[in-house]
Amino acid sequence: MRVTLPINVVAFETDYGGVVSNTRYLEYIERGRYALFHAAGFNMEDYTREHHVLFVVRKVEIEYLSPARHEDALELQIIVAEHTRTSTVLKFELRRKNEELLLLRAQQTLVYINESWRPVRVPQIFRDAFPVEEAGN
């Protein structure tokens, strides 16, 4: 599954030089994950209540490749890269709209837990809703 999220950089996301603060990119990644889940029709609060399973972020890796600037129109592409027994890996690529230059590459690992905070297998409903897609396809 692949989703593209438009992001418009505003002044408070930048430093005095007009460059996006490194901490804001993590927020973009979080927005991207929510966009992916909503595109698949998931409301996480409802899902957790109904299925007694939730996900937590286990790991985030970010490569800052080129700066984004004030008033840039960006596009964050999110793909589901892998499901293991108990985790899902999401990959993110950030570019300026209509440009090829990669500004950021990131990967986020989600694990699934039950109400007792014990790891559980990736629920089949997630595997079905989020098919794995290779980057670059």
N, C-alpha and C positions, 0 to 999 in steps of 0.2 A: 504494500500500500504506500502511496506517495501523496503528500499534501504540500501545497505551496502557500505560505502565509506572507502577505504583504506587510511591510513595516516601514513607517515613515519616521525618520529620526527627528526628534524635537530638541529644543535647546537644553532642557534640564537633563538630558541624557549624555551631554557632552562636557568636556573640560573647557578651560579658558581658550584653548586653541581651536575649539569647534570639533574635536575628535571624540567619538563615542568612548565613554569610560568602559574599561574592560569588564566591570561588574554588570553592566547593562546587557552584555551578550548572554550571560546566564539567564537573565530575565527573558530575552528573546527565545532561548531554548525552551524555557518553561512554557511560554505562550505557544510555541510550536507543538509541544507535546499535547497541550490542551486542544489545539486546533485539530490534531490528528485524531484524538479520542472523540471529539465532537463530530468530525466528518464521518466517523463510523457509527454515529448515533448513540454514543455513550454519554450519560451523565454520571460522573463517578460517584456522587453521593447516592444516587438511586441504585447504581450497580452494587455498591458496597452493602447497602441495606438489604437488597434482594439476595445476593449471592454470598455474603459474609466473607468476601475476599477483597483485599485492596492491594495496591502496589505502592512501593516506596522506591525512591531513587537510591541506588546502591553506589553508583560511580558516575562521574562526569569527566570526560577528557575534552579539552578545548585547545585547538591550535589557532592562534591569532596570526593571520597571514598578511592582511593589509587593512588600514584603518577605514572605518565608515565615518562620515562627517555630518554635521548639522544640515538638516533638510534633505539628506539623501533618501531616495525611494529605494528600499531594499526588498529582496525576496528571500525568505528562508524556506528551503526545501527540506522536508522531513520524510524519511523512509523507515519502514520496519526492516531492519537488516538481518535479524536472527532471533529465533526462539530456541532456548535450551530447555532443559527439564523444568527449571524454576525461574528463568529470567527471560527478558525480552531486551534486545539491543536496538536502539534507535540511532540513526545517523542524521546529521544536520549539515547543510551547506548554505552559507549566506553569501549573496552577491547583490550588487546594485542591479536594479531592474534593467533588463535588456542588455546586460553586460556579462561577459564570460569570466572576468577576473574574480577569483574566489577570495573573499574577505575572511572567512572563518570556516573551519571544519571542526565538527564536534561529534562526540558519541556519548550516549547516555544509556546506562544499564539499569533496568527496572527489575525488581524482584517482587514476588507476590507473597502476601502473608495472610493468615487468618486472623480472627478477632483476638486470639491469644498471642499474636505477634510471632507465630511460628511460620517458617517457610512452607509454601505449598507449591504444587506443580502449576505451571501456567494454565489457567483455566481454558478449556476447549473453546469457550465462547470468544476468548481473546485471540486464540490461534485462528479461528474462523474469520473473525472480523478484521484481523491484521495480517494478511498474507505477506510473507517475506518477499522483498524485492531487492535485487542487486543494485548497488549504486551505479549511476551512469546509464541505466536502462530507460 
